[in-house]
């Protein structure tokens, strides 16, 4: 329940400031502007957009910003196959963090 409440707070905050951000940031020539509000109990797969490598800092690894590289697991849920077959960083939320 804590995670859902916090996610809802993130969405509400983001939806409040998104119009102001849009006045200061323009889309890349090949990009589109999407000011659709976020909603629902959790992030959706479509929210994981790729970030062009040129928008990341110098020396960023090629995999960074490609979306879909982070996964939230529920307690006692097995690691996804991709994590079993590739180098993986595991971060565990303790108590109120998660």
C-alpha positions as CSV (number, residue, x, y, z in Angstrom):
1,X,0.0,0.0,0.0
2,X,2.9,2.4,0.8
3,X,4.3,2.0,-2.8
4,X,0.9,2.8,-4.4
5,X,0.4,5.9,-2.2
6,X,3.9,7.2,-3.0
7,X,3.5,6.5,-6.7
8,X,0.3,8.4,-6.7
9,X,2.1,11.3,-5.0
10,X,4.8,11.2,-7.7
11,X,2.2,11.3,-10.5
12,X,0.3,14.2,-8.9
13,X,3.5,16.2,-8.4
14,X,4.6,15.4,-12.0
15,X,1.2,16.3,-13.5
16,X,1.3,19.6,-11.6
17,X,4.7,20.7,-12.9
18,X,4.6,19.1,-16.4
19,X,2.9,22.2,-18.1
20,X,5.7,24.5,-16.7
21,X,8.4,22.1,-17.9
22,X,6.8,22.1,-21.3
23,X,7.2,25.8,-21.6
24,X,11.0,25.5,-21.0
25,X,11.9,22.4,-22.9
26,X,11.4,21.7,-26.6
27,X,11.2,18.3,-28.3
28,X,14.1,17.1,-30.4
29,X,13.4,17.4,-34.2
30,X,12.4,13.7,-34.4
31,X,10.6,13.8,-31.0
32,X,7.0,14.6,-30.0
33,X,5.6,16.5,-27.1
34,X,3.3,14.4,-24.9
35,X,1.7,16.2,-22.0
36,X,-0.7,13.4,-21.1
37,X,-1.1,13.2,-17.4
38,X,0.2,10.1,-15.5
39,X,-2.2,8.1,-13.6
40,X,-3.0,4.7,-12.2
41,X,-1.5,2.7,-9.4
42,X,2.0,2.2,-10.9
43,X,4.3,3.1,-13.8
44,X,3.4,1.4,-17.1
45,X,5.7,-0.1,-19.7
46,X,4.9,2.7,-22.1
47,X,6.4,5.2,-19.7
48,X,9.9,3.7,-20.3
49,X,11.0,5.8,-23.2
50,X,14.5,5.6,-24.6
51,X,16.7,8.6,-24.0
52,X,18.9,9.4,-26.9
53,X,22.6,8.9,-26.0
54,X,23.4,12.4,-27.0
55,X,21.2,13.6,-24.2
56,X,23.2,11.8,-21.6
57,X,26.6,12.8,-20.2
58,X,29.8,12.1,-21.9
59,X,31.1,8.6,-21.4
60,X,27.7,7.1,-20.6
61,X,27.5,3.5,-21.5
62,X,25.5,2.6,-24.6
63,X,22.9,0.7,-22.6
64,X,22.1,3.6,-20.4
65,X,18.8,5.3,-21.2
66,X,17.4,2.5,-23.2
67,X,14.4,1.9,-20.9
68,X,13.2,-1.4,-19.7
69,X,16.4,-2.0,-17.8
70,X,14.8,-1.4,-14.4
71,X,12.3,-3.8,-12.9
72,X,10.4,-3.6,-9.6
73,X,9.9,-7.0,-8.1
74,X,7.3,-7.9,-5.5
75,X,8.4,-9.7,-2.3
76,X,9.4,-13.3,-3.0
77,X,9.1,-12.7,-6.8
78,X,11.8,-14.5,-8.9
79,X,14.4,-12.5,-10.8
80,X,13.6,-12.1,-14.5
81,X,15.5,-14.3,-16.9
82,X,17.5,-11.3,-18.3
83,X,18.9,-10.7,-14.8
84,X,20.0,-14.3,-14.5
85,X,21.8,-14.2,-17.8
86,X,23.5,-10.7,-17.5
87,X,25.4,-8.6,-15.0
88,X,22.8,-7.2,-12.6
89,X,22.6,-4.6,-9.9
90,X,20.1,-5.5,-7.2
91,X,18.9,-2.7,-4.9
92,X,16.7,-3.7,-1.9
93,X,14.4,-1.2,-0.3
94,X,14.3,-1.5,3.5
95,X,11.3,-0.6,5.6
96,X,9.8,2.7,4.5
97,X,12.0,3.1,1.4
98,X,10.1,0.7,-0.7
